Amino acid sequence: MENIDLTKISSIEDVDFAIYDWLDKELNLSCNTKDGFKKTPVVWVTPERAYQVKQNKEFRDSSGTLNVPLMTIERTNIVKDVKNNGTYFTNLPSGENNRHIISKRINQKKTSEFANADYKKQYGIVQFARPKKNQKIVYEFKSMLLPVYATFTYSINIFTLYQQQMNELVQPFLSKTGSTRYFIVERDGYKYECFIEGNIETKNNINDMGLEERRYISTITLKVLANLISDGANQEDSVIKTFENAVELKIPRENVIIEEKKQPKIPQQILGGSFAQQVSSNVAIKKIFLIGGGDSQNYSVRHGLNTRDMYVSVREATGDLAQVTVGITYDSLDQITVDMGEPVASGSHVLTIIG
């Protein structure tokens, strides 16, 4: 398949060049002259005659008259006909809707990243061979502006001195396309449909008996259905855009960054036993426990701080909340034993550990 650079847009100039190249290079017409069988030059008609006289001196003689045989091309008309809309008939408003998808492929990198993240979140590891089908597939799309079709009219004028030269140059226009009048021209990967008008107009002056030089002139008309993309040099938006589909919807939540520190609420009912029950924890720095219950005066507390560098205090849970003197034994880095001296009621004292 031929690689086409899609960044090159189809413009009016491309259509002009396509017609000129078709006539000059593809048809490549020649005829018999006084110097032998030679190629007939092709000239694009422009209003800058002074520039042409200076730059293309081979087309004119010393007096400035055009050397014949010669062929000229001129674009005479451009029509935007709603009856010839080409492939796209529906009118779409300008903007994002005035585009069509030209390519679609899977973004392997981002798709695998989503699959790895989901598998690790569910199982804790990343595994390449997954029994579960990945539902989060990221596609990369490319879209471009819709083409707008217009009909171009070109006039090809053939100038010769002799009837034989005119016959040799006109005949390919009749026979090249076979029994139809249709052919294709191409420029930068864009193809344009062309139609040769069946009527070839002649403007000879052979009947004029004046002093003017005798010439044979024939005019051939071409109709070209061409597609134009974008506003050309005035296009502000990109002709081709790349975007990806959404595979996951996330709604952000508001989080409180600063809040007041509140005293932990001590529950009224706790389970008794030789082990204390943790009431609250402040990010593993300050921990509060309720102790009491049972027949033993020793109460083991697992604080989980994994250190012996800590501050320990015991106070009454009710009444004047006065601190009491107790004995502390460090059983391990995450457990201590509190000796109350005598059994105390369940939940009657609060143990605070700051580590």
C-alpha positions in Angstrom: 0.0 0.0 0.0 1.3 3.4 -0.9 2.2 5.6 2.0 0.4 8.9 1.8 1.3 11.9 4.0 -2.0 12.9 5.5 -0.6 16.2 6.8 -0.6 17.5 3.2 -4.1 18.8 2.6 -5.9 19.0 -0.8 -6.0 22.6 -2.0 -6.9 24.5 -5.2 -3.3 24.7 -6.1 -3.0 20.9 -5.9 -5.9 20.6 -8.5 -4.1 23.0 -10.8 -0.8 21.1 -10.6 -2.6 17.8 -11.1 -4.1 19.0 -14.4 -0.9 20.6 -15.6 1.1 17.4 -14.8 -1.5 15.3 -16.6 -1.2 17.3 -19.8 2.5 17.9 -19.7 3.8 14.6 -18.4 1.1 11.9 -18.8 -0.2 12.9 -22.2 3.2 14.2 -23.2 2.0 15.3 -26.7 4.3 15.9 -29.6 3.8 16.8 -33.3 5.8 17.3 -36.5 7.6 20.7 -36.8 10.2 22.1 -39.2 12.8 20.8 -36.7 11.3 17.3 -36.6 8.9 15.4 -34.3 9.2 17.4 -31.1 7.3 17.7 -27.8 4.7 20.5 -27.7 5.4 22.9 -24.8 2.6 23.5 -22.2 2.1 27.0 -20.6 0.0 27.9 -17.6 -1.9 31.1 -18.5 -1.2 33.8 -15.9 -1.8 37.6 -15.9 1.9 38.3 -15.3 2.8 38.5 -19.1 5.9 40.7 -18.5 7.3 38.0 -16.1 6.6 35.3 -18.6 8.3 37.1 -21.4 11.5 37.5 -19.3 11.6 34.1 -17.7 10.2 31.8 -20.5 12.0 33.3 -23.5 11.9 30.0 -25.4 8.1 30.4 -25.9 8.4 33.6 -27.9 10.4 34.9 -30.8 12.4 38.1 -31.0 9.3 40.2 -31.6 7.5 38.7 -28.6 5.1 36.5 -30.6 4.4 33.1 -29.2 6.1 30.2 -30.9 3.7 27.6 -32.2 2.8 24.8 -31.8 1.9 25.5 -28.2 -0.7 24.4 -25.6 -2.0 26.7 -22.8 -4.1 25.9 -19.7 -6.4 28.3 -17.9 -8.8 27.7 -15.0 -11.9 29.5 -16.0 -14.5 28.6 -13.3 -15.1 27.0 -9.9 -18.6 25.9 -8.9 -19.7 24.5 -5.5 -22.7 22.4 -6.6 -24.9 20.8 -3.9 -25.8 18.1 -6.5 -22.1 17.0 -6.6 -21.2 16.5 -2.9 -19.1 13.4 -3.6 -19.1 10.8 -0.8 -20.5 13.1 2.0 -24.0 14.3 1.3 -25.1 15.2 4.8 -24.6 18.8 5.9 -22.8 18.9 9.3 -22.1 22.0 11.3 -18.6 23.2 11.6 -16.6 22.1 14.7 -15.9 18.7 16.2 -18.8 17.1 14.3 -17.3 18.0 10.9 -14.8 15.2 11.1 -14.5 11.5 10.4 -12.3 8.8 11.8 -9.5 7.7 9.5 -7.6 5.3 11.8 -8.1 3.3 15.0 -5.5 1.3 16.9 -4.9 -0.1 20.4 -2.5 1.8 22.6 -0.6 -1.2 24.0 1.4 0.7 26.6 -1.6 2.4 28.3 -3.8 -0.7 28.0 -1.2 -2.9 29.8 -0.8 -0.2 32.5 -4.5 -0.3 33.3 -4.5 -4.1 33.3 -1.4 -4.3 35.6 -2.9 -1.8 38.0 -6.2 -3.6 38.3 -4.6 -7.0 38.8 -2.2 -5.6 41.4 -5.0 -3.9 43.3 -7.0 -7.2 43.4 -4.2 -9.8 44.0 -1.3 -7.7 45.3 1.1 -8.8 42.5 1.6 -8.1 38.7 1.1 -11.2 36.6 1.5 -11.2 32.8 -0.7 -14.3 32.2 -4.1 -13.3 33.4 -7.2 -15.5 33.1 -9.5 -12.5 33.4 -10.3 -10.5 30.2 -9.1 -6.9 30.3 -12.1 -4.6 30.0 -10.1 -1.3 30.0 -8.7 -1.1 26.4 -7.3 2.2 25.4 -7.8 3.0 21.7 -6.0 5.8 19.8 -8.1 7.5 17.1 -7.1 9.9 14.3 -9.8 12.1 12.8 -9.6 14.7 10.0 -11.9 17.3 8.5 -14.5 16.3 6.0 -13.8 17.1 2.4 -15.8 19.7 0.5 -16.4 19.0 -3.2 -16.3 21.6 -6.0 -16.3 21.5 -9.8 -13.3 23.1 -11.5 -13.5 24.1 -15.2 -10.2 24.3 -17.2 -9.7 25.5 -20.8 -6.9 23.9 -22.9 -6.1 26.0 -26.0 -4.0 24.4 -28.8 -2.2 26.7 -31.2 -0.6 25.4 -34.5 0.4 26.7 -37.9 -0.8 23.6 -39.9 -3.8 21.4 -39.9 -1.6 18.3 -39.6 -0.1 19.5 -36.3 -3.6 20.2 -34.9 -4.8 16.7 -35.9 -1.8 15.1 -34.2 -2.4 17.1 -30.9 -6.2 16.8 -30.8 -6.6 13.1 -31.4 -5.2 11.9 -28.0 -7.9 13.8 -26.2 -10.5 11.8 -28.1 -8.9 8.4 -27.9 -7.0 8.4 -24.6 -10.0 7.8 -22.4 -11.5 5.1 -24.7 -15.3 5.2 -25.2 -15.8 7.3 -22.1 -14.9 10.9 -21.2 -13.7 10.1 -17.7 -10.1 9.9 -16.3 -8.3 10.4 -13.0 -5.5 12.9 -12.2 -3.4 12.7 -9.0 -1.4 15.0 -6.8 0.3 14.2 -3.4 -1.8 11.1 -2.9 -5.1 12.8 -3.7 -7.1 11.7 -6.8 -9.5 13.9 -8.7 -12.2 12.9 -11.2 -12.0 14.6 -14.6 -14.3 14.7 -17.6 -13.5 15.9 -21.1 -16.3 17.8 -22.8 -17.4 16.2 -26.0 -17.3 19.4 -28.0 -13.9 20.6 -29.2 -14.3 24.3 -30.3 -12.2 25.6 -33.2 -11.2 29.3 -33.7 -9.2 29.2 -37.0 -8.5 32.2 -39.0 -7.8 30.4 -42.2 -10.7 32.1 -43.9 -9.4 35.5 -43.2 -7.6 36.9 -46.3 -5.9 39.6 -44.3 -2.2 40.0 -43.6 -2.4 38.3 -40.2 -0.5 35.0 -39.8 -2.6 31.9 -40.4 -3.2 29.9 -37.3 -5.3 26.9 -36.2 -6.8 27.2 -32.7 -8.8 24.5 -30.8 -10.2 24.7 -27.3 -10.8 21.7 -25.1 -12.8 22.0 -21.9 -12.2 19.9 -18.8 -14.5 19.4 -15.8 -12.8 18.3 -12.6 -14.6 17.1 -9.5 -12.1 17.9 -6.7 -12.3 17.6 -2.9 -10.9 20.5 -0.8 -9.9 20.0 2.8 -9.8 22.8 5.4 -9.4 26.5 4.8 -5.9 26.2 3.4 -3.5 28.8 4.7 -6.3 30.4 6.8 -7.0 27.2 8.7 -6.7 27.8 12.5 -7.6 24.3 13.8 -5.6 21.2 13.1 -6.6 19.2 10.1 -5.7 15.9 11.7 -6.4 15.3 15.4 -5.4 12.4 17.7 -7.5 11.4 20.7 -8.1 8.5 23.0 -11.2 6.9 24.5 -12.0 7.0 28.2 -11.8 3.7 30.0 -12.3 4.8 33.6 -14.5 7.4 35.3 -13.2 8.9 38.6 -15.1 11.4 40.8 -12.8 13.4 43.1 -13.7 13.6 46.8 -13.2 16.5 49.2 -10.8 15.8 52.1 -10.5 17.9 55.3 -6.8 18.8 55.7 -7.1 20.6 59.1 -9.4 19.6 61.8 -9.7 20.1 65.6 -8.4 17.3 67.9 -11.2 15.9 69.9 -10.9 13.9 73.1 -11.8 10.2 72.5 -15.1 9.1 73.8 -14.9 6.2 76.3 -17.5 3.6 75.7 -19.8 2.7 78.7 -19.6 -1.1 78.1 -16.4 -2.9 77.4 -15.4 -6.5 77.6 -13.6 -7.4 80.9 -10.6 -9.7 81.2 -6.9 -9.6 81.9 -6.2 -7.8 78.6 -7.2 -4.1 78.1 -9.3 -2.9 75.1 -8.0 -0.1 72.9 -10.4 2.8 72.7 -8.6 5.2 70.2 -5.4 5.7 68.3 -3.9 8.9 67.0 -1.7 7.9 64.1 0.4 5.4 66.2 1.6 8.2 68.4 -1.0 8.4 71.3 -3.0 5.4 72.3 -5.6 5.2 75.0 -6.9 2.0 76.7 -9.5 1.1 79.3 -8.2 -1.3 81.9 -9.9 -3.2 84.7 -12.0 -6.3 85.3 -11.2 -9.8 86.4 -9.6 -11.1 89.6 -6.0 -10.2 88.7 -4.3 -7.0 89.7 -2.0 -7.2 86.6 -3.3 -6.1 83.2 -1.4 -6.8 80.0 -1.7 -4.2 77.2 -0.5 -4.8 73.6 0.1 -1.3 72.3 1.9 -2.2 69.0 4.3 0.8 69.1 7.3 -1.5 68.8 9.4 0.6 71.2 10.2 1.1 74.9 10.7 4.8 74.5 7.3 5.9 75.6 5.3 7.9 78.2 2.7 5.9 80.3 0.1 7.3 82.7 -3.0 5.9 84.4 -6.0 7.9 85.7 -9.4 7.2 86.9 -12.1 7.1 84.2 -14.7 8.8 86.4 -14.8 11.2 89.3 -11.9 13.7 89.6 -9.9 11.9 86.8 -6.8 11.9 89.2 -3.7 10.0 88.1 -2.8 6.9 90.2 0.5 5.3 90.9 1.0 1.9 89.2 3.8 -0.5 88.4 4.9 -0.9 84.7 6.7 -3.9 83.3 7.9 -4.0 79.7 7.2 -7.5 78.5 8.3 -6.8 74.9 8.6 -3.9 72.4 4.8 -4.0 71.7 3.4 -5.1 75.1 3.5 -3.9 78.7 2.0 -5.1 82.0 0.3 -2.7 84.4 0.3 -3.6 88.1 -2.6 -1.8 89.8 -1.8 -3.2 93.3 -5.3 -4.7 93.5 -8.0 -5.8 91.2 -10.1 -2.8 89.8 -13.5 -2.7 88.3 -13.9 -3.1 84.6 -13.3 0.1 82.7 -12.6 2.1 85.8 -9.2 3.4 84.8 -7.7 4.9 81.6 -4.2 4.0 80.3 -2.5 6.5 78.1 0.6 5.6 76.1 2.5 8.2 74.0 5.4 6.8 71.9 
